[in-house]
Amino acid sequence: MNDDYDVVIAGAGPAGGQCARDLASRGYDVVVLETEREDEFPKQSNKSTAGTFPSMMASFGVPDDVVQHYTESVVLESPNEYYVQPQPGAVLDFAKFKQFLVEDSREEGAEYRFESRATAPIVENGQPVGVRYNGNQEVYADIVIDATGPAAPLAKKLDVSSLQRENHAIGIEYELEGIEIDHPEYADLHDSMMLRLDHDLAPGGYSWIFHTGEDTAKVGVCYIQNESHSQYGKDNFGIDDYLQHWIDTDPRFENAERIEGRQHRGSAHIQPPGKIHTDRFMAIGDTVPTVDPLWGEGIHTCMKSGRAAAIAADTCLKHGDIEPTADNLEVYDNLWHRDVAPNVTKRLLMTHLLYLASNDRYDKLMADLNRLEDETLAKANKGNWRAIKKLLGFRDLSLVSRVLRERQRWAKAPA
């Protein structure tokens, strides 16, 4: 093994794996440090619902054999209403997807060191020049990248991470078989990803059913401990209790059974990005709050994050005489805001409006979506103010006031 590389990446998730693919394909010496054992990877980090879009598959050359099921629509549910929007999607086998990224980047020349837990950056003259891992082992590189997710051991020590505890969303998911996919009391979920807004099931968040073929689906809940969670949450209920409560009470799951070994836990931060790079260093993926705050899609955004960092590294490394200072890596910050998460401020506002609304307001939202033109939701998702205003009214003034108070509280929350 070498001890000196062009780039060292901590973390072999979608962001780290894609960044390694792109850099290795350009001929750079890249090493990826991954905490898990290779023969078990990614048993401990198999944490994503893995719902994404065909555009991601095409943009990043992802093969069909990592897809569990292609879907044709997105269904939004409230306690008593639903709305169906045509939207092609893909539900991935997240473990196979991560293994593909490792294998493909290795074929391009990237090196992987499994059972290698990154613990701290190696700093010389005030700049990171490598990574210390497994206690006392070291690897050096011109550029250091933290793709470890919320743990962020490198970013935190370099004062780049701004993830805040009170913005932390948690989730759990089971894969079930024996589900009644087309129950007469609900929307037909054949070939659909369904997202449900219902504080009885996920106070301060949402729940989901992603069809994975025949009578199987991924079923989960997630929430953030916000004002709605305090208002609607059940005493002594944890995230597992909410998911089990839903399975026990929803008739679609009456004959369903859990598929052995197919349980996933995950987390993300719902907040604006702070500082994401410094001299010789970039934070990518969920080390930055890269997940889409509104509907939780994180694979596409993480992949784009990894690619943006690879482009920024290439702008310095390809010339040989350009130091990867913070100024010269500024292209990463620009690409992140342009390509990874455009309109992030508007989407965060919409996220807070959704999470803090009442169940009655969720029913009204579904009725409005069914009444308005088909493109209203798509435009609102892209941050179009006219579309957002169509979904709001005078009745929402008190809700907007609550959102503003909540945003101020989150902004002041300690890291």
ABEGO torsion letter per residue (X at the ends): XBABBABBBBEABAAAAAAAAAAAAAGBBBBBBBABBAAAOBAAABABAGBBBAAAAAAAGBBAAABABBBABBBBBBAABBBBBBBBBBBBBAAAAAAAAAAAAAAAGBBBBBGBBBABBBBBGGBBAEBBBGGABBBBBABBBBAAEAAGAAAAAAGABABBAAABBBBBBBBBBGBBABBAABBBABGBBBBBBBAAABBGBBBBBBBAEEABBBBBBBBBBBAAAAAABBBGBBAAAAAAAAAAABAAAAABBBBBGBBBBBBBBBBBBBBABBBGBBBBEAABBABBAAAGBAAAAAAAAAAAAAAAAAAAAAAGABBBBAAAAAAAAAAAAAAABBGAAAAAAAAAAAAABBAAAAAAAAAAAAABBAAAAAAAAAGBAAAAAAABBAAAAAAAAAAAAAAAAAAABBX
